[in-house]
Amino acid sequence: MTNLIETEVLADVPKLFTVRSTGIVNGFHDVPIDWLALRSFDDLSPDLPWEAIIKVYDAADPAKYAMAWVAETFTEAEAKALVEYLERTDPEGGPIMEPVNLPVPAWLVSTEEWVGAGCNGFIFPLSDRKDHGLPFQVSGYCRLEDRILIREEKSGGFVLYRDGTPISTPFADRAAAEAWKGHLLPEQSHPAFRV
């Protein structure tokens, strides 16, 4: 498999992107999903300009966690291909790609490391889908805890949940549940996943 981060180096520094969308996860609607390229930093070229990619990079003591975080990002071509795929397979998910501001902090930790250390959230492979067809491996990361989510109940109606506990009575439609959710405190994303 071609390593696109190496082949898309422009002016010696690659342009990297994150991709996010929303989806239905375990019956909850509009769950924020961060998409991750499935590659190890060991798969990346040691010749990449790491000093321009990671702040205060030291080749003698490389920031391997930050390098693993970089490996999870996408090149522009990968991000565009993933967004096109997500728009085709889940048009309501509203996928967006955002450029990564380089250099990134050396304290960043990859999502795989974060989840592996027992932090909230789980990773699910997009690459396992039969219609995947992308030339690179992708997983989604989402967390259901520490946020307000809407679920359509089997008995009818839409209920707001926080940490698996219902916090509303059923609303007749999703728009009414969304409106009530909008009156609650805004959700905060974990800073480790936003750069």
C-alpha positions in Angstrom: 0.0 0.0 0.0 1.4 3.4 -1.0 2.2 5.7 1.9 0.5 8.9 0.7 2.0 11.1 3.4 5.3 10.6 1.8 4.2 11.1 -1.8 2.2 14.3 -1.1 5.0 16.3 0.5 4.7 19.9 -0.8 7.6 22.3 -0.2 9.1 19.7 2.2 6.2 19.9 4.7 3.1 17.7 4.1 -0.3 19.2 4.4 -2.3 17.1 6.9 -6.0 17.1 7.6 -8.5 15.7 10.1 -11.9 14.4 9.1 -15.0 14.5 11.2 -18.7 13.6 10.7 -21.7 12.5 12.7 -23.5 9.2 12.7 -25.9 6.9 14.4 -24.0 4.8 17.0 -25.7 2.2 19.2 -29.0 3.9 18.4 -27.8 7.4 19.3 -28.2 10.1 16.6 -25.7 12.7 15.6 -22.8 11.2 17.5 -19.5 13.1 16.6 -17.0 10.8 14.9 -13.3 11.5 14.4 -11.9 9.5 11.5 -8.4 8.1 11.7 -5.9 6.7 9.2 -4.8 3.3 10.3 -1.1 3.4 10.0 1.8 3.4 12.4 4.4 6.1 12.7 6.8 3.3 11.9 5.2 3.2 8.5 6.1 6.9 7.9 9.4 7.9 6.4 12.1 8.9 9.0 13.1 11.5 6.3 9.9 13.5 6.8 10.7 17.0 8.1 9.6 16.2 11.7 11.0 19.5 13.0 8.4 21.3 10.9 5.6 18.9 11.8 6.2 18.6 15.6 7.1 21.5 17.8 10.4 21.1 19.7 11.2 17.9 17.9 14.4 16.2 19.0 15.7 13.4 16.7 17.7 11.9 19.6 14.5 11.6 21.6 11.6 11.6 19.1 8.1 12.4 20.2 6.8 9.0 19.3 3.3 9.6 20.7 2.9 12.8 18.6 4.4 11.0 15.6 1.7 8.3 16.1 -1.0 11.1 16.2 0.4 12.5 12.9 0.2 9.0 11.4 -3.6 9.0 12.1 -4.1 12.2 10.1 -4.8 12.3 6.4 -3.2 13.9 3.4 -5.4 16.2 1.3 -6.1 13.5 -1.2 -7.0 10.9 1.5 -9.2 13.4 3.3 -11.1 14.3 0.1 -11.6 10.7 -0.8 -12.9 9.9 2.7 -15.2 12.9 2.7 -16.6 11.9 -0.8 -17.1 8.3 0.5 -18.9 9.5 3.7 -21.1 11.9 1.7 -22.1 9.0 -0.6 -22.7 6.5 2.1 -24.2 8.8 4.9 -25.2 12.1 3.4 -26.7 13.3 6.7 -23.4 12.8 8.5 -22.0 16.1 7.2 -18.4 15.1 6.9 -15.8 17.9 7.0 -12.1 18.0 6.6 -10.0 20.6 8.4 -6.3 21.3 7.9 -3.9 20.6 10.8 -2.0 23.6 12.0 1.7 22.6 11.8 3.8 22.2 13.8 1.6 20.2 16.3 2.5 20.1 20.0 4.8 17.3 21.1 2.4 16.3 23.9 -0.3 14.9 21.5 -1.2 11.3 22.0 -2.7 9.2 19.2 -6.3 8.2 19.6 -5.4 4.5 19.6 -3.0 5.1 22.6 -5.7 7.2 24.3 -8.4 4.5 24.0 -5.8 1.8 24.8 -5.0 3.6 28.1 -8.6 3.1 29.2 -10.0 6.5 28.3 -13.7 7.0 27.2 -14.6 6.1 23.7 -14.2 3.3 21.3 -12.7 2.8 17.8 -14.6 1.0 15.0 -13.1 0.1 11.6 -14.7 1.6 8.5 -12.4 -0.6 6.5 -14.5 -3.7 7.5 -17.5 -2.4 5.5 -18.0 -4.3 2.2 -18.4 -1.0 0.3 -15.2 0.5 1.8 -13.2 0.7 -1.5 -10.8 3.4 -0.2 -7.1 2.8 -1.0 -6.2 3.2 2.7 -7.4 1.8 6.0 -9.7 4.0 8.2 -11.3 3.7 11.6 -13.8 5.9 13.4 -13.5 7.1 17.0 -16.4 8.2 19.1 -17.4 8.4 22.7 -20.9 8.2 24.1 -20.0 9.4 27.6 -19.6 13.0 28.7 -22.0 14.3 26.1 -25.7 14.7 25.5 -27.1 12.4 22.8 -30.5 11.7 21.3 -31.9 8.2 20.8 -35.0 7.1 19.1 -36.8 4.8 21.5 -38.4 1.5 20.3 -41.6 2.6 22.1 -41.6 5.8 20.0 -40.3 9.3 20.6 -36.8 10.8 20.9 -35.1 10.9 24.3 -32.0 12.8 25.4 -29.4 10.8 27.3 -26.3 11.8 29.2 -23.8 9.0 30.1 -26.4 6.3 29.3 -29.1 7.8 31.5 -32.3 9.4 30.1 -32.5 13.1 31.0 -35.8 14.0 29.2 -39.2 12.6 28.5 -39.8 11.5 24.9 -40.2 14.2 22.3 -42.6 13.5 19.4 -39.9 14.2 16.8 -36.2 14.6 16.5 -36.4 18.3 15.7 -38.1 19.0 19.1 -35.4 16.9 20.9 -32.7 18.8 19.0 -34.2 22.2 20.0 -34.3 21.2 23.7 -30.8 19.9 23.5 -29.7 23.3 22.1 -30.9 25.0 25.2 -28.5 22.9 27.4 -24.9 23.8 28.0 -22.7 23.4 24.9 -20.6 20.3 24.7 -16.8 20.5 25.0 -14.5 18.4 22.8 -11.5 16.8 24.4 -8.4 19.0 23.5 -6.3 16.0 22.7 -8.2 15.5 19.5 -8.3 19.0 18.2 -5.3 20.8 16.9 
